Amino acid sequence: MKLLKSMLLSVAALCSAAAVAEADIGVWTDVPAGIENKSITGARFGLPCSISNGSVNGGEFSIFYSGTRYMEGIKFTLLGVNNAEKLSGGALALVNLTQQLNGAQVGLVNQSAKGGVQFGLINNCDDNAQFQCGLININKNGWLPFMIFVNFGSAVFE
């Protein structure tokens, strides 16, 4: 109950901040019209999902899917997947998929093509995650390619 209250309070704070900054609400791929390639500084809400080839500098919050291509800030998806080509900041979802990660992913399953910090049940990075904490950690170009519980990037011990 406390978690739900704090999440609702956070969304309310973001909505009030969005009144000063820019905000939009996505429903599907190009619904409302024009959101597909729109870039904003502020908050984007996906009810139920947010999909855009543009960028968000701020926060992106959705129920099932957050799919803005370029993200600087925080992505949160309540019951689904965060997907980004380039993420600078943090991602919190059941599943996080990122090509280039400069920040942290927190979820049950985290996948990054390059870089970042991962906390989850299963963490996978194709090219040298800085740190991984989870049951299964795969870091192909890391210090060890596979490790349980924790794993480090190759630069940590140089």
C-alpha positions in Angstrom: 0.0 0.0 0.0 2.9 2.4 0.8 4.5 1.6 -2.5 1.2 2.4 -4.4 0.8 5.7 -2.5 4.4 6.7 -3.2 4.0 5.8 -6.9 0.8 7.9 -7.1 2.5 10.8 -5.3 5.4 10.6 -7.7 3.1 10.6 -10.7 1.2 13.6 -9.3 4.5 15.5 -8.8 5.5 14.7 -12.3 2.2 15.9 -13.7 2.5 19.2 -11.9 6.1 19.5 -13.1 4.8 18.6 -16.6 2.6 21.7 -16.4 5.7 23.8 -16.4 7.7 21.5 -18.8 6.3 19.7 -21.8 4.2 16.6 -21.5 2.4 14.2 -23.8 0.4 11.0 -23.5 0.8 8.1 -26.0 -1.8 5.4 -26.5 -0.3 3.4 -29.4 2.2 3.7 -32.2 0.9 6.9 -33.7 -2.0 7.7 -31.4 -2.4 10.6 -30.9 -1.2 11.6 -34.4 2.3 13.1 -34.5 3.6 11.4 -31.4 5.5 8.8 -33.4 8.4 11.2 -34.2 7.9 13.8 -31.4 10.8 14.7 -29.1 10.0 16.4 -25.8 11.7 17.8 -22.6 9.5 16.8 -19.8 7.3 13.8 -19.2 5.8 11.2 -21.6 3.0 8.9 -20.3 2.0 5.7 -22.0 -1.6 4.7 -21.3 -1.1 1.8 -22.0 2.1 2.2 -24.0 4.4 4.9 -25.4 6.2 4.4 -28.7 8.3 7.0 -30.4 11.2 7.4 -32.8 12.0 10.7 -31.1 13.6 11.4 -27.8 12.6 12.2 -24.2 14.7 14.3 -21.9 13.0 13.8 -18.5 10.7 10.9 -17.7 8.7 8.3 -19.5 6.1 6.3 -17.6 3.8 3.6 -19.0 1.7 0.6 -18.0 2.8 -2.0 -20.6 5.5 -0.7 -22.9 7.9 2.3 -23.1 9.6 2.4 -26.5 11.0 5.9 -27.0 14.2 5.4 -29.0 16.4 8.0 -27.3 16.0 8.6 -23.6 17.8 10.9 -21.1 16.3 10.5 -17.7 14.1 7.8 -16.1 11.9 5.1 -17.8 9.4 3.3 -15.7 7.0 0.6 -17.0 4.6 -1.0 -14.5 3.8 -4.3 -16.1 6.0 -4.7 -19.1 9.0 -3.8 -21.2 11.3 -0.7 -21.5 13.0 -0.5 -24.8 15.5 2.1 -26.0 18.3 2.4 -28.5 20.2 4.8 -26.3 19.5 5.4 -22.6 21.3 7.8 -20.3 19.8 7.5 -16.9 17.7 4.6 -15.4 15.1 2.0 -16.4 12.8 0.2 -14.1 10.5 -2.5 -15.6 10.0 -6.3 -15.6 12.1 -6.4 -18.8 14.6 -3.8 -19.9 16.2 -3.8 -23.4 18.8 -1.2 -24.4 21.4 -0.9 -27.1 23.7 1.6 -25.5 23.3 2.1 -21.7 24.9 4.9 -19.7 23.1 4.3 -16.4 21.3 1.5 -14.7 18.6 -1.1 -15.4 16.5 -2.6 -12.7 14.2 -5.5 -13.6 13.7 -9.2 -13.7 15.5 -9.5 -17.0 17.9 -6.8 -18.3 19.6 -6.8 -21.7 22.1 -4.3 -22.9 24.3 -4.3 -26.0 26.9 -2.1 -24.4 27.7 -0.7 -21.0 25.8 0.2 -17.9 24.9 -1.2 -14.5 22.3 -4.0 -14.1 20.3 -5.3 -11.2 17.9 -8.2 -11.8 17.3 -11.9 -11.8 18.9 -12.3 -15.2 21.4 -9.7 -16.6 23.0 -9.9 -20.0 25.4 -7.5 -21.7 27.0 -8.1 -25.0 29.9 -5.6 -24.5 31.2 -5.0 -21.0 28.6 -3.9 -18.4 30.3 -2.0 -15.6 28.5 -4.1 -12.8 25.9 -6.7 -12.6 24.0 -8.0 -9.6 21.6 -10.9 -10.0 21.1 -14.7 -10.1 22.6 -15.1 -13.6 25.0 -12.5 -15.0 26.3 -12.7 -18.5 28.9 -10.1 -19.5 30.6 -11.4 -22.7 33.5 -8.9 -22.7 33.6 -8.4 -18.9 36.0 -9.7 -16.3 34.3 -13.0 -16.4 31.9 -13.9 -19.2 29.4 -15.7 -16.8 29.0 -15.4 -13.0 26.3 -15.9 -10.5 25.2 -13.2 -8.0 27.7 -10.5 -9.1 29.9 -9.7 -12.1 32.2 -6.8 -13.0 33.3 -5.1 -16.2 36.8 -5.7 -17.5 38.0 -2.2 -16.6 37.3 -2.6 -12.9 40.4 -4.6 -12.2 42.8 -2.8 -14.6 
